[in-house]
C-alpha cells in the first residue's frame, strides 16, 4: 500500500513539474535602457510565467557588448536598432528582428538653454555629438534628416563626433559641442533640468519630411532559437504586449524607474509621456516597406557598404500572436 502511494505521489509530482515547466528566454538589453521598464514588468508581474516562459533579463554596459551577445547567441532575444540587425544579417550573422518596440520619440537633439540654435537646420557647420556611434540607428537618422531635409551632412563635413551619453552634457557645457543627439532617460532628465532644451525630435523630423512613421528599435532572435523554440518567441511577444498595456496604466512603474536613475518628478512626468508615445506594435508588410524606404535613404547618405541590401531574413512577422 505504501509502495503504491509512493508511486502515485511520484507520478503526481512529475505531472505537476511538467505542467509548470517554463522555457527559459535570455533577454539582452543595454544598461539604463527604457526597454527595461516593460521587461521588468514581464518578470515582476509574472507575465512570463503566465505564458509558459521564464525570462532572464541581462543588461550590457555598452552597445557593442549587447550586439556581441546577440550575434554570439549569448541571449535568445535582444533589443537593438533595426539597422544594426539588418546589417548583421547582410554580413551572414543569423539574426532576425521579430517585433518592433520604439519609434524614436525618445531621441532628441539637445542644446544648452542659452544657445542661439533653434532648429536642426541651424546645425550646419556646428559641432554635434551622438551617443550612437558612427553607424548607430540614431546617428544615421540624424544624418538622413540633416542631409535630405536641410541640405547638409555633418558626417561628411567632419562636424559629427561620438561619445558616451554620460559625457555629452559635459562637452556641451564646455562648448566643445554645440548640440548632442541624446536618448531617454538622459534626454528627459536634461530637458527637465531647465539647463538644456530640445531643438527637434528626430522621429518627428523624419515623419515631417517623408510622411511616414520611423521605426527605431525592435527585438531580435537567432536562427537556432527560432527553430528550436518558436512557441517561446510567440509567448514572449504575448507577454510584451501585455506589459506595454500594464505600463500605460500604472504610473508607479515610472516612479520606480525614476528613483533607480535619480530622476526628479519633472523628468519622470516627461519621460512617462514620451515612453508611452514611443511604443509601437504595428508589425506588418507596410512596416517592412517603410523600413526598406529608409534603408534606401540611409544608403544614399552613408554610401556603399551601409545597407546596400536589406535581406528578407532580417525581419519576420511570424512570431506575432495577433496574426
C-alpha positions as YAML, in Angstrom:
chain: A
units: angstrom
residues:
- id: 1
  name: UNK
  ca: [0.00, 0.00, 0.00]
- id: 2
  name: UNK
  ca: [2.78, 2.40, 0.98]
- id: 3
  name: UNK
  ca: [4.67, 1.50, -2.19]
- id: 4
  name: UNK
  ca: [1.56, 2.22, -4.29]
- id: 5
  name: UNK
  ca: [1.08, 5.58, -2.55]
- id: 6
  name: UNK
  ca: [4.72, 6.47, -3.18]
- id: 7
  name: UNK
  ca: [4.38, 5.65, -6.85]
- id: 8
  name: UNK
  ca: [1.17, 7.69, -7.09]
- id: 9
  name: UNK
  ca: [2.84, 10.65, -5.37]
- id: 10
  name: UNK
  ca: [5.87, 10.43, -7.67]
- id: 11
  name: UNK
  ca: [3.66, 10.37, -10.74]
- id: 12
  name: UNK
  ca: [1.65, 13.33, -9.47]
- id: 13
  name: UNK
  ca: [4.83, 15.29, -8.72]
- id: 14
  name: UNK
  ca: [6.24, 14.56, -12.16]
- id: 15
  name: UNK
  ca: [2.96, 15.60, -13.77]
- id: 16
  name: UNK
  ca: [2.87, 18.89, -11.84]
- id: 17
  name: UNK
  ca: [6.51, 19.58, -12.61]
- id: 18
  name: UNK
  ca: [5.88, 19.04, -16.32]
- id: 19
  name: UNK
  ca: [2.81, 21.24, -16.17]
- id: 20
  name: UNK
  ca: [4.74, 24.20, -14.73]
- id: 21
  name: UNK
  ca: [7.88, 23.71, -16.81]
- id: 22
  name: UNK
  ca: [8.98, 27.04, -18.28]
- id: 23
  name: UNK
  ca: [11.06, 27.65, -21.39]
- id: 24
  name: UNK
  ca: [13.96, 29.90, -20.46]
- id: 25
  name: UNK
  ca: [14.36, 33.06, -22.56]
- id: 26
  name: UNK
  ca: [17.55, 35.07, -22.04]
- id: 27
  name: UNK
  ca: [16.72, 38.71, -22.79]
- id: 28
  name: UNK
  ca: [19.56, 41.10, -23.66]
- id: 29
  name: UNK
  ca: [19.37, 44.88, -23.29]
- id: 30
  name: UNK
  ca: [21.56, 47.96, -22.98]
- id: 31
  name: UNK
  ca: [22.07, 49.14, -19.40]
- id: 32
  name: UNK
  ca: [19.76, 52.04, -18.41]
- id: 33
  name: UNK
  ca: [17.63, 51.41, -21.48]
- id: 34
  name: UNK
  ca: [13.94, 52.28, -21.48]
- id: 35
  name: UNK
  ca: [13.29, 48.72, -22.63]
- id: 36
  name: UNK
  ca: [13.99, 47.77, -19.04]
- id: 37
  name: UNK
  ca: [10.63, 49.23, -17.98]
- id: 38
  name: UNK
  ca: [8.40, 46.75, -19.83]
- id: 39
  name: UNK
  ca: [10.97, 43.97, -19.48]
- id: 40
  name: UNK
  ca: [10.86, 44.25, -15.69]
- id: 41
  name: UNK
  ca: [7.07, 44.29, -15.76]
- id: 42
  name: UNK
  ca: [7.12, 40.96, -17.60]
- id: 43
  name: UNK
  ca: [9.22, 39.45, -14.82]
- id: 44
  name: UNK
  ca: [7.87, 41.29, -11.76]
- id: 45
  name: UNK
  ca: [4.21, 40.78, -12.70]
- id: 46
  name: UNK
  ca: [4.74, 37.16, -13.69]
- id: 47
  name: UNK
  ca: [3.65, 37.67, -17.27]
- id: 48
  name: UNK
  ca: [6.40, 35.36, -18.47]
- id: 49
  name: UNK
  ca: [5.26, 32.52, -16.18]
- id: 50
  name: UNK
  ca: [1.66, 33.15, -17.23]
- id: 51
  name: UNK
  ca: [2.63, 32.33, -20.81]
- id: 52
  name: UNK
  ca: [4.91, 29.41, -20.05]
- id: 53
  name: UNK
  ca: [8.33, 31.06, -20.29]
- id: 54
  name: UNK
  ca: [10.95, 32.20, -17.80]
- id: 55
  name: UNK
  ca: [12.61, 35.48, -18.81]
- id: 56
  name: UNK
  ca: [16.13, 36.19, -17.58]
- id: 57
  name: UNK
  ca: [16.99, 39.88, -18.07]
- id: 58
  name: UNK
  ca: [20.62, 40.69, -18.89]
- id: 59
  name: UNK
  ca: [21.87, 44.28, -19.17]
- id: 60
  name: UNK
  ca: [25.10, 45.08, -21.01]
- id: 61
  name: UNK
  ca: [27.08, 48.26, -20.24]
- id: 62
  name: UNK
  ca: [27.88, 49.00, -23.90]
- id: 63
  name: UNK
  ca: [26.05, 48.65, -27.20]
- id: 64
  name: UNK
  ca: [28.99, 46.69, -28.59]
- id: 65
  name: UNK
  ca: [28.68, 44.24, -25.72]
- id: 66
  name: UNK
  ca: [24.97, 43.80, -26.34]
- id: 67
  name: UNK
  ca: [25.42, 43.28, -30.06]
- id: 68
  name: UNK
  ca: [28.21, 40.78, -29.43]
- id: 69
  name: UNK
  ca: [25.82, 38.84, -27.19]
- id: 70
  name: UNK
  ca: [23.07, 38.92, -29.84]
- id: 71
  name: UNK
  ca: [25.40, 37.78, -32.63]
- id: 72
  name: UNK
  ca: [27.08, 35.21, -30.40]
- id: 73
  name: UNK
  ca: [23.76, 33.72, -29.25]
- id: 74
  name: UNK
  ca: [24.51, 34.52, -25.61]
- id: 75
  name: UNK
  ca: [20.96, 35.85, -25.47]
- id: 76
  name: UNK
  ca: [17.85, 34.41, -27.09]
- id: 77
  name: UNK
  ca: [16.11, 37.75, -27.57]
- id: 78
  name: UNK
  ca: [17.87, 41.09, -27.76]
- id: 79
  name: UNK
  ca: [16.90, 44.73, -28.20]
- id: 80
  name: UNK
  ca: [18.56, 46.91, -30.82]
- id: 81
  name: UNK
  ca: [18.14, 49.32, -33.69]
- id: 82
  name: UNK
  ca: [16.80, 47.56, -36.76]
- id: 83
  name: UNK
  ca: [19.54, 48.95, -38.99]
- id: 84
  name: UNK
  ca: [22.11, 47.03, -36.96]
- id: 85
  name: UNK
  ca: [20.11, 43.80, -37.21]
- id: 86
  name: UNK
  ca: [19.75, 44.24, -40.98]
- id: 87
  name: UNK
  ca: [23.50, 44.79, -41.31]
- id: 88
  name: UNK
  ca: [24.29, 41.74, -39.20]
- id: 89
  name: UNK
  ca: [22.04, 39.56, -41.36]
- id: 90
  name: UNK
  ca: [23.59, 41.04, -44.50]
- id: 91
  name: UNK
  ca: [27.04, 40.05, -43.21]
- id: 92
  name: UNK
  ca: [25.98, 36.49, -42.54]
- id: 93
  name: UNK
  ca: [25.07, 36.62, -38.87]
- id: 94
  name: UNK
  ca: [21.88, 34.56, -38.34]
- id: 95
  name: UNK
  ca: [19.79, 37.17, -36.51]
- id: 96
  name: UNK
  ca: [16.28, 38.36, -37.29]
- id: 97
  name: UNK
  ca: [14.18, 41.20, -35.87]
- id: 98
  name: UNK
  ca: [10.85, 39.70, -34.83]
- id: 99
  name: UNK
  ca: [8.89, 42.62, -33.31]
- id: 100
  name: UNK
  ca: [9.04, 46.44, -33.08]
- id: 101
  name: UNK
  ca: [9.48, 48.34, -29.83]
- id: 102
  name: UNK
  ca: [10.04, 52.08, -30.27]
- id: 103
  name: UNK
  ca: [9.50, 54.77, -32.91]
- id: 104
  name: UNK
  ca: [12.24, 57.11, -31.73]
- id: 105
  name: UNK
  ca: [10.06, 59.58, -29.83]
- id: 106
  name: UNK
  ca: [12.70, 59.47, -27.11]
- id: 107
  name: UNK
  ca: [15.59, 60.58, -29.38]
- id: 108
  name: UNK
  ca: [16.18, 64.34, -29.44]
- id: 109
  name: UNK
  ca: [18.79, 66.86, -30.47]
- id: 110
  name: UNK
  ca: [19.71, 68.76, -27.30]
- id: 111
  name: UNK
  ca: [21.38, 72.18, -26.90]
- id: 112
  name: UNK
  ca: [22.10, 74.35, -23.83]
- id: 113
  name: UNK
  ca: [19.14, 76.56, -22.96]
- id: 114
  name: UNK
  ca: [21.05, 79.75, -23.80]
- id: 115
  name: UNK
  ca: [22.18, 78.55, -27.22]
- id: 116
  name: UNK
  ca: [21.15, 80.64, -30.25]
- id: 117
  name: UNK
  ca: [20.46, 77.41, -32.16]
- id: 118
  name: UNK
  ca: [16.72, 76.98, -32.68]
- id: 119
  name: UNK
  ca: [16.26, 74.17, -35.20]
- id: 120
  name: UNK
  ca: [18.10, 71.27, -36.78]
- id: 121
  name: UNK
  ca: [18.64, 73.46, -39.85]
- id: 122
  name: UNK
  ca: [20.76, 75.79, -37.68]
- id: 123
  name: UNK
  ca: [23.29, 73.00, -37.06]
- id: 124
  name: UNK
  ca: [25.03, 73.43, -40.40]
- id: 125
  name: UNK
  ca: [28.70, 73.96, -39.64]
- id: 126
  name: UNK
  ca: [28.19, 73.24, -35.93]
- id: 127
  name: UNK
  ca: [29.77, 70.52, -33.84]
- id: 128
  name: UNK
  ca: [27.26, 67.79, -32.99]
- id: 129
  name: UNK
  ca: [27.83, 64.79, -30.75]
- id: 130
  name: UNK
  ca: [25.97, 61.49, -30.92]
- id: 131
  name: UNK
  ca: [25.70, 58.70, -28.37]
- id: 132
  name: UNK
  ca: [25.01, 56.08, -31.03]
- id: 133
  name: UNK
  ca: [28.37, 55.71, -32.77]
- id: 134
  name: UNK
  ca: [29.11, 56.20, -36.44]
- id: 135
  name: UNK
  ca: [26.70, 53.55, -37.72]
- id: 136
  name: UNK
  ca: [24.11, 53.59, -34.94]
- id: 137
  name: UNK
  ca: [20.48, 53.97, -35.96]
- id: 138
  name: UNK
  ca: [20.07, 57.35, -34.22]
- id: 139
  name: UNK
  ca: [23.22, 58.73, -35.87]
- id: 140
  name: UNK
  ca: [22.12, 57.55, -39.30]
- id: 141
  name: UNK
  ca: [18.65, 59.02, -38.75]
- id: 142
  name: UNK
  ca: [20.20, 62.37, -37.81]
- id: 143
  name: UNK
  ca: [22.35, 62.36, -40.95]
- id: 144
  name: UNK
  ca: [19.37, 61.44, -43.15]
- id: 145
  name: UNK
  ca: [17.24, 64.24, -41.66]
- id: 146
  name: UNK
  ca: [20.03, 66.83, -41.97]
- id: 147
  name: UNK
  ca: [21.07, 65.75, -45.47]
- id: 148
  name: UNK
  ca: [17.71, 65.13, -47.10]
- id: 149
  name: UNK
  ca: [15.65, 67.87, -45.47]
- id: 150
  name: UNK
  ca: [18.16, 70.59, -44.59]
- id: 151
  name: UNK
  ca: [20.88, 70.30, -47.22]
- id: 152
  name: UNK
  ca: [23.94, 69.41, -45.14]
- id: 153
  name: UNK
  ca: [25.56, 66.21, -43.88]
- id: 154
  name: UNK
  ca: [27.61, 66.65, -40.69]
- id: 155
  name: UNK
  ca: [29.12, 63.23, -41.23]
- id: 156
  name: UNK
  ca: [30.85, 64.39, -44.41]
- id: 157
  name: UNK
  ca: [31.86, 67.83, -43.15]
- id: 158
  name: UNK
  ca: [33.64, 66.46, -40.10]
- id: 159
  name: UNK
  ca: [31.22, 68.16, -37.71]
- id: 160
  name: UNK
  ca: [29.87, 64.93, -36.21]
- id: 161
  name: UNK
  ca: [31.56, 63.43, -33.15]
- id: 162
  name: UNK
  ca: [30.82, 60.46, -30.90]
- id: 163
  name: UNK
  ca: [30.86, 59.98, -27.14]
- id: 164
  name: UNK
  ca: [29.02, 58.09, -24.45]
- id: 165
  name: UNK
  ca: [25.70, 59.64, -23.41]
- id: 166
  name: UNK
  ca: [27.05, 60.45, -19.96]
- id: 167
  name: UNK
  ca: [29.85, 62.55, -21.44]
- id: 168
  name: UNK
  ca: [27.83, 64.58, -23.92]
- id: 169
  name: UNK
  ca: [26.33, 67.09, -21.41]
- id: 170
  name: UNK
  ca: [29.82, 67.95, -20.13]
- id: 171
  name: UNK
  ca: [31.03, 68.53, -23.68]
- id: 172
  name: UNK
  ca: [28.05, 70.83, -24.27]
- id: 173
  name: UNK
  ca: [28.84, 72.73, -21.07]
- id: 174
  name: UNK
  ca: [32.47, 73.20, -22.11]
- id: 175
  name: UNK
  ca: [31.45, 74.47, -25.55]
- id: 176
  name: UNK
  ca: [33.25, 71.60, -27.26]
- id: 177
  name: UNK
  ca: [29.91, 70.60, -28.81]
- id: 178
  name: UNK
  ca: [27.08, 72.82, -29.99]
- id: 179
  name: UNK
  ca: [24.43, 70.10, -29.86]
- id: 180
  name: UNK
  ca: [24.02, 66.44, -28.99]
- id: 181
  name: UNK
  ca: [21.85, 63.59, -30.19]
- id: 182
  name: UNK
  ca: [20.51, 62.09, -26.96]
- id: 183
  name: UNK
  ca: [18.04, 59.43, -25.90]
- id: 184
  name: UNK
  ca: [15.93, 58.88, -22.80]
- id: 185
  name: UNK
  ca: [16.12, 58.64, -19.89]
- id: 186
  name: UNK
  ca: [19.01, 61.11, -20.04]
- id: 187
  name: UNK
  ca: [17.38, 63.36, -22.65]
- id: 188
  name: UNK
  ca: [14.28, 63.76, -20.48]
- id: 189
  name: UNK
  ca: [16.44, 64.41, -17.42]
- id: 190
  name: UNK
  ca: [18.41, 67.11, -19.22]
- id: 191
  name: UNK
  ca: [15.34, 68.89, -20.60]
- id: 192
  name: UNK
  ca: [13.53, 68.72, -17.26]
- id: 193
  name: UNK
  ca: [16.54, 70.29, -15.52]
- id: 194
  name: UNK
  ca: [15.99, 73.54, -17.42]
- id: 195
  name: UNK
  ca: [19.67, 73.71, -18.42]
- id: 196
  name: UNK
  ca: [19.03, 72.19, -21.83]
- id: 197
  name: UNK
  ca: [16.28, 72.15, -24.43]
- id: 198
  name: UNK
  ca: [15.35, 70.07, -27.44]
- id: 199
  name: UNK
  ca: [15.55, 71.64, -30.88]
- id: 200
  name: UNK
  ca: [13.92, 68.67, -32.54]
- id: 201
  name: UNK
  ca: [12.82, 65.11, -32.13]
- id: 202
  name: UNK
  ca: [14.38, 63.01, -34.89]
- id: 203
  name: UNK
  ca: [11.39, 60.70, -35.39]
- id: 204
  name: UNK
  ca: [9.11, 63.72, -35.73]
- id: 205
  name: UNK
  ca: [11.55, 65.35, -38.14]
- id: 206
  name: UNK
  ca: [11.65, 62.22, -40.29]
- id: 207
  name: UNK
  ca: [7.85, 61.99, -40.37]
- id: 208
  name: UNK
  ca: [7.61, 65.68, -41.31]
- id: 209
  name: UNK
  ca: [9.94, 65.07, -44.24]
- id: 210
  name: UNK
  ca: [8.57, 61.77, -45.50]
- id: 211
  name: UNK
  ca: [5.04, 61.44, -44.13]
- id: 212
  name: UNK
  ca: [5.98, 58.08, -42.59]
- id: 213
  name: UNK
  ca: [6.48, 56.90, -39.04]
- id: 214
  name: UNK
  ca: [10.05, 55.98, -38.21]
- id: 215
  name: UNK
  ca: [10.91, 52.68, -36.55]
- id: 216
  name: UNK
  ca: [13.95, 52.81, -34.30]
- id: 217
  name: UNK
  ca: [14.20, 49.78, -32.02]
- id: 218
  name: UNK
  ca: [12.91, 46.23, -32.08]
- id: 219
  name: UNK
  ca: [13.87, 42.91, -30.59]
- id: 220
  name: UNK
  ca: [15.52, 40.08, -32.44]
- id: 221
  name: UNK
  ca: [16.35, 36.41, -32.09]
- id: 222
  name: UNK
  ca: [18.71, 33.99, -33.78]
- id: 223
  name: UNK
  ca: [18.07, 31.17, -36.23]
- id: 224
  name: UNK
  ca: [18.87, 28.41, -33.75]
- id: 225
  name: UNK
  ca: [16.42, 29.65, -31.13]
- id: 226
  name: UNK
  ca: [13.75, 30.45, -33.71]
- id: 227
  name: UNK
  ca: [13.97, 26.87, -34.96]
- id: 228
  name: UNK
  ca: [14.17, 25.22, -31.53]
- id: 229
  name: UNK
  ca: [11.68, 27.36, -29.59]
- id: 230
  name: UNK
  ca: [9.27, 29.14, -31.95]
- id: 231
  name: UNK
  ca: [6.43, 28.96, -29.43]
- id: 232
  name: UNK
  ca: [8.58, 30.61, -26.78]
- id: 233
  name: UNK
  ca: [9.09, 33.62, -29.05]
- id: 234
  name: UNK
  ca: [5.36, 33.92, -29.69]
- id: 235
  name: UNK
  ca: [4.74, 33.65, -25.95]
- id: 236
  name: UNK
  ca: [7.36, 36.31, -25.27]
- id: 237
  name: UNK
  ca: [5.59, 38.69, -27.64]
- id: 238
  name: UNK
  ca: [2.27, 37.99, -25.89]
- id: 239
  name: UNK
  ca: [3.93, 38.91, -22.61]
- id: 240
  name: UNK
  ca: [5.49, 42.02, -24.16]
- id: 241
  name: UNK
  ca: [2.13, 43.24, -25.45]
- id: 242
  name: UNK
  ca: [0.57, 42.74, -22.02]
- id: 243
  name: UNK
  ca: [3.50, 44.51, -20.37]
- id: 244
  name: UNK
  ca: [3.02, 47.58, -22.57]
- id: 245
  name: UNK
  ca: [-0.62, 47.83, -21.51]
- id: 246
  name: UNK
  ca: [0.41, 47.47, -17.88]
- id: 247
  name: UNK
  ca: [3.00, 50.24, -18.23]
- id: 248
  name: UNK
  ca: [0.43, 52.56, -19.79]
- id: 249
  name: UNK
  ca: [-1.98, 52.07, -16.90]
- id: 250
  name: UNK
  ca: [0.41, 52.04, -13.94]
- id: 251
  name: UNK
  ca: [2.29, 55.32, -13.39]
- id: 252
  name: UNK
  ca: [4.12, 53.80, -10.43]
- id: 253
  name: UNK
  ca: [6.26, 51.87, -12.89]
- id: 254
  name: UNK
  ca: [7.85, 55.15, -13.93]
- id: 255
  name: UNK
  ca: [8.20, 56.29, -10.33]
- id: 256
  name: UNK
  ca: [10.24, 53.19, -9.56]
- id: 257
  name: UNK
  ca: [12.34, 53.55, -12.70]
- id: 258
  name: UNK
  ca: [12.92, 57.24, -11.99]
- id: 259
  name: UNK
  ca: [14.09, 56.59, -8.44]
- id: 260
  name: UNK
  ca: [16.53, 53.99, -9.69]
- id: 261
  name: UNK
  ca: [18.17, 56.50, -12.04]
- id: 262
  name: UNK
  ca: [17.81, 59.61, -9.86]
- id: 263
  name: UNK
  ca: [15.20, 61.39, -11.97]
- id: 264
  name: UNK
  ca: [13.20, 64.17, -10.36]
- id: 265
  name: UNK
  ca: [9.40, 64.48, -10.58]
- id: 266
  name: UNK
  ca: [9.51, 66.72, -13.67]
- id: 267
  name: UNK
  ca: [11.78, 64.30, -15.52]
- id: 268
  name: UNK
  ca: [9.62, 61.31, -14.58]
- id: 269
  name: UNK
  ca: [6.48, 63.03, -15.82]
- id: 270
  name: UNK
  ca: [8.14, 63.98, -19.10]
- id: 271
  name: UNK
  ca: [9.63, 60.52, -19.50]
- id: 272
  name: UNK
  ca: [6.29, 58.77, -18.98]
- id: 273
  name: UNK
  ca: [4.59, 60.75, -21.74]
- id: 274
  name: UNK
  ca: [7.44, 60.18, -24.15]
- id: 275
  name: UNK
  ca: [7.80, 56.45, -23.49]
- id: 276
  name: UNK
  ca: [4.09, 55.76, -23.89]
- id: 277
  name: UNK
  ca: [4.06, 57.74, -27.14]
- id: 278
  name: UNK
  ca: [7.13, 55.85, -28.32]
- id: 279
  name: UNK
  ca: [5.73, 52.33, -28.05]
- id: 280
  name: UNK
  ca: [4.70, 50.79, -31.34]
- id: 281
  name: UNK
  ca: [3.14, 47.41, -32.03]
- id: 282
  name: UNK
  ca: [2.43, 47.81, -35.75]
- id: 283
  name: UNK
  ca: [4.25, 44.96, -37.47]
- id: 284
  name: UNK
  ca: [3.11, 44.13, -40.98]
- id: 285
  name: UNK
  ca: [4.08, 44.36, -44.63]
- id: 286
  name: UNK
  ca: [3.54, 48.12, -44.65]
- id: 287
  name: UNK
  ca: [6.01, 48.47, -41.77]
- id: 288
  name: UNK
  ca: [8.60, 46.43, -43.64]
- id: 289
  name: UNK
  ca: [8.14, 48.54, -46.77]
- id: 290
  name: UNK
  ca: [8.73, 51.75, -44.80]
- id: 291
  name: UNK
  ca: [11.86, 50.18, -43.30]
- id: 292
  name: UNK
  ca: [13.20, 49.47, -46.76]
- id: 293
  name: UNK
  ca: [12.45, 53.02, -47.91]
- id: 294
  name: UNK
  ca: [14.51, 54.37, -45.02]
- id: 295
  name: UNK
  ca: [17.28, 51.92, -45.89]
- id: 296
  name: UNK
  ca: [17.44, 53.42, -49.38]
- id: 297
  name: UNK
  ca: [17.69, 56.95, -47.96]
- id: 298
  name: UNK
  ca: [20.31, 55.86, -45.46]
- id: 299
  name: UNK
  ca: [22.37, 54.13, -48.14]
- id: 300
  name: UNK
  ca: [22.31, 57.25, -50.32]
- id: 301
  name: UNK
  ca: [23.67, 59.29, -47.39]
- id: 302
  name: UNK
  ca: [26.08, 56.80, -45.82]
- id: 303
  name: UNK
  ca: [27.40, 55.40, -49.08]
- id: 304
  name: UNK
  ca: [28.32, 51.94, -50.35]
- id: 305
  name: UNK
  ca: [28.67, 49.35, -47.65]
- id: 306
  name: UNK
  ca: [25.83, 50.61, -45.49]
- id: 307
  name: UNK
  ca: [22.54, 48.78, -46.03]
- id: 308
  name: UNK
  ca: [23.37, 48.09, -49.67]
- id: 309
  name: UNK
  ca: [20.74, 45.38, -49.33]
- id: 310
  name: UNK
  ca: [18.20, 44.51, -46.66]
- id: 311
  name: UNK
  ca: [17.92, 40.71, -46.69]
- id: 312
  name: UNK
  ca: [14.36, 39.40, -46.36]
- id: 313
  name: UNK
  ca: [15.53, 37.17, -43.50]
- id: 314
  name: UNK
  ca: [16.43, 40.26, -41.44]
- id: 315
  name: UNK
  ca: [12.76, 40.59, -40.43]
- id: 316
  name: UNK
  ca: [9.95, 38.20, -39.60]
- id: 317
  name: UNK
  ca: [6.33, 38.71, -38.55]
- id: 318
  name: UNK
  ca: [5.63, 35.03, -37.88]
- id: 319
  name: UNK
  ca: [6.00, 35.30, -34.11]
- id: 320
  name: UNK
  ca: [3.29, 37.94, -33.79]
- id: 321
  name: UNK
  ca: [0.49, 36.20, -31.80]
- id: 322
  name: UNK
  ca: [-2.16, 38.51, -33.26]
- id: 323
  name: UNK
  ca: [-1.81, 37.01, -36.73]
...
